[in-house]
C-alpha cells in the first residue's frame, strides 16, 4: 500500500518539501478479520526539510487519517482496544488477545484520556496501597464526589499525608480506615476536618462485633425438628397429566359450543366412551403409576431410623455399603431425599452456619 504524492509537509515547520531522502516499509497492525491478524505494509518516504530554521533536517511523511506518529497500530485498532478496555482490565484483555501486553494497553489508555482540571475536593477518601506487599506502602486519595483518584503519595507516614492535606484547604470531610497515622496526619493538618469511617471498614467492624457476640451467646450447635412438609398439600400435575387435562378442557369447550359427540370423536381422535367420560370430569386426572421397587427398599426401616437420628446421607451410604448395598450414591441420594420429606427428623445446625446467615 502506498500514497504517491509529489510533496509532503514537515510536521515541525509545516513547510512543503519535494526532495525525497529515502523510502522504507512501515508495518501497521489493524483489526482482526474472521479471527486472523491483519497487517498493513505501507511504502512511505522520507523528505529533506529545506527550511533553515527547522530543527529537523529530515522528516517522514505522516498519515493522520490512518495512524498516529511512531505508532504501530491503526487508529481503528486503537479505538477498538479502548472500547474493550472500558469494560475489563488490561491484564484480562492481554490474556484474550495474546499479542498485546498489558503495559501497551495501559499506555494507550493513559494517552487517550484528556487531562481535565480537577475541582477543589471537599469530601475525600484516604487509604493505603502496596508498592510491595508487607514491604512498602503508599497512600491513595480519592474525591468521593466524583469517585476518581486525585493523588498517589509515595508513603503513608504522618508527614507526607499531613503535607498533602495542608495544601488542600477546601477539604471538609475525610473518610478513612482505623489507621493511627492517617488520624494524626489529618489532625495536624487541620483540626476542623471531620473524620469518618469509610463504608467498607464500618460494615467490616460491625460484622466482627456481631461475630464476637454470637460466639458468646450461641451454643456450638442447635437441633431443629423438621416436620414433613407437603404431605397433605395438593400435588402438582405431571407433564402427562397436564397434557391430558388440556385435551379434556378442549373437548368440553367444543361441547359447550354445540359440537356433537360424533364430531368430537373425529376431531380429537378419542374413543366414544372416553369422550363421554371427559365431558363428565370436573377436576384434573391423576395418573397413578405402578411403584417400582428401589434397590434400597430392603433397608428402608434402617434408613428411616437413621433419618430420625439426624444421620447424614453419606454416613448412611457408607454403612449400607458395608452391609452389601451395591448401587452408587447417585442412586441412593434421591431415595433418601424423598424419605426425608415424609419423616419428621432433627437436624444439627452449626454455630458457624448461623453466624454466616446472620
VENHU-V755985 format. One record per residue. N is the residue number from 1. RES is the residue in one small letter. OMEGA is omega as a letter, one per 30 degrees, with the letter a starting at -180 (NA if undefined). Layout:
# VENHU-V755985
N|RES|OMEGA + N|RES|OMEGA
This chain:
# VENHU-V755985
1|x|a + 2|x|l + 3|x|a + 4|x|l + 5|x|a + 6|x|a + 7|x|l + 8|x|a + 9|x|l + 10|x|a + 11|x|a + 12|x|a + 13|x|l + 14|x|l + 15|x|a + 16|x|l + 17|x|l + 18|x|a + 19|x|a + 20|x|l + 21|x|a + 22|x|l + 23|x|l + 24|x|a + 25|x|l + 26|x|a + 27|x|l + 28|x|l + 29|x|l + 30|x|l + 31|x|a + 32|x|l + 33|x|a + 34|x|l + 35|x|a + 36|x|l + 37|x|a + 38|x|l + 39|x|l + 40|x|l + 41|x|a + 42|x|l + 43|x|a + 44|x|a + 45|x|l + 46|x|a + 47|x|l + 48|x|l + 49|x|a + 50|x|l + 51|x|a + 52|x|a + 53|x|a + 54|x|a + 55|x|a + 56|x|l + 57|x|l + 58|x|l + 59|x|a + 60|x|l + 61|x|a + 62|x|l + 63|x|a + 64|x|l + 65|x|a + 66|x|a + 67|x|l + 68|x|l + 69|x|l + 70|x|a + 71|x|l + 72|x|l + 73|x|l + 74|x|l + 75|x|l + 76|x|l + 77|x|l + 78|x|l + 79|x|l + 80|x|l + 81|x|l + 82|x|l + 83|x|l + 84|x|a + 85|x|l + 86|x|a + 87|x|l + 88|x|a + 89|x|l + 90|x|a + 91|x|l + 92|x|l + 93|x|l + 94|x|l + 95|x|a + 96|x|a + 97|x|l + 98|x|a + 99|x|l + 100|x|a + 101|x|l + 102|x|l + 103|x|l + 104|x|l + 105|x|l + 106|x|l + 107|x|l + 108|x|a + 109|x|l + 110|x|a + 111|x|a + 112|x|a + 113|x|l + 114|x|l + 115|x|a + 116|x|a + 117|x|l + 118|x|l + 119|x|l + 120|x|a + 121|x|l + 122|x|l + 123|x|a + 124|x|l + 125|x|a + 126|x|a + 127|x|l + 128|x|l + 129|x|a + 130|x|l + 131|x|l + 132|x|a + 133|x|a + 134|x|l + 135|x|a + 136|x|a + 137|x|l + 138|x|a + 139|x|l + 140|x|a + 141|x|a + 142|x|l + 143|x|a + 144|x|l + 145|x|l + 146|x|a + 147|x|l + 148|x|l + 149|x|a + 150|x|a + 151|x|l + 152|x|a + 153|x|a + 154|x|a + 155|x|l + 156|x|a + 157|x|a + 158|x|a + 159|x|a + 160|x|a + 161|x|a + 162|x|l + 163|x|a + 164|x|a + 165|x|a + 166|x|l + 167|x|a + 168|x|a + 169|x|a + 170|x|a + 171|x|a + 172|x|a + 173|x|l + 174|x|l + 175|x|a + 176|x|l + 177|x|a + 178|x|a + 179|x|l + 180|x|a + 181|x|l + 182|x|a + 183|x|a + 184|x|a + 185|x|l + 186|x|l + 187|x|l + 188|x|a + 189|x|a + 190|x|a + 191|x|a + 192|x|l + 193|x|l + 194|x|a + 195|x|a + 196|x|l + 197|x|l + 198|x|a + 199|x|a + 200|x|a + 201|x|l + 202|x|l + 203|x|l + 204|x|l + 205|x|l + 206|x|l + 207|x|l + 208|x|a + 209|x|l + 210|x|l + 211|x|l + 212|x|l + 213|x|a + 214|x|l + 215|x|a + 216|x|a + 217|x|a + 218|x|l + 219|x|a + 220|x|l + 221|x|a + 222|x|l + 223|x|l + 224|x|l + 225|x|l + 226|x|l + 227|x|l + 228|x|a + 229|x|l + 230|x|a + 231|x|a + 232|x|a + 233|x|a + 234|x|a + 235|x|l + 236|x|l + 237|x|l + 238|x|a + 239|x|l + 240|x|l + 241|x|l + 242|x|l + 243|x|a + 244|x|l + 245|x|l + 246|x|l + 247|x|a + 248|x|l + 249|x|l + 250|x|l + 251|x|a + 252|x|l + 253|x|l + 254|x|a + 255|x|l + 256|x|l + 257|x|l + 258|x|l + 259|x|l + 260|x|a + 261|x|l + 262|x|l + 263|x|l + 264|x|l + 265|x|a + 266|x|a + 267|x|a + 268|x|l + 269|x|l + 270|x|l + 271|x|l + 272|x|l + 273|x|l + 274|x|l + 275|x|l + 276|x|l + 277|x|l + 278|x|a + 279|x|a + 280|x|a + 281|x|l + 282|x|l + 283|x|a + 284|x|a + 285|x|l + 286|x|a + 287|x|a + 288|x|l + 289|x|l + 290|x|a + 291|x|l + 292|x|a + 293|x|l + 294|x|a + 295|x|a + 296|x|a + 297|x|a + 298|x|l + 299|x|a + 300|x|a + 301|x|l + 302|x|a + 303|x|l + 304|x|l + 305|x|l + 306|x|l + 307|x|l + 308|x|l + 309|x|l + 310|x|l + 311|x|l + 312|x|l + 313|x|l + 314|x|l + 315|x|l + 316|x|a + 317|x|l + 318|x|l + 319|x|a + 320|x|l + 321|x|l + 322|x|l + 323|x|l + 324|x|l + 325|x|a + 326|x|a + 327|x|a + 328|x|a + 329|x|l + 330|x|l + 331|x|a + 332|x|a + 333|x|l + 334|x|l + 335|x|l + 336|x|l + 337|x|l + 338|x|l + 339|x|a + 340|x|l + 341|x|a + 342|x|a + 343|x|l + 344|x|a + 345|x|l + 346|x|l + 347|x|l + 348|x|l + 349|x|a + 350|x|l + 351|x|a + 352|x|l + 353|x|l + 354|x|l + 355|x|l + 356|x|l + 357|x|a + 358|x|NA
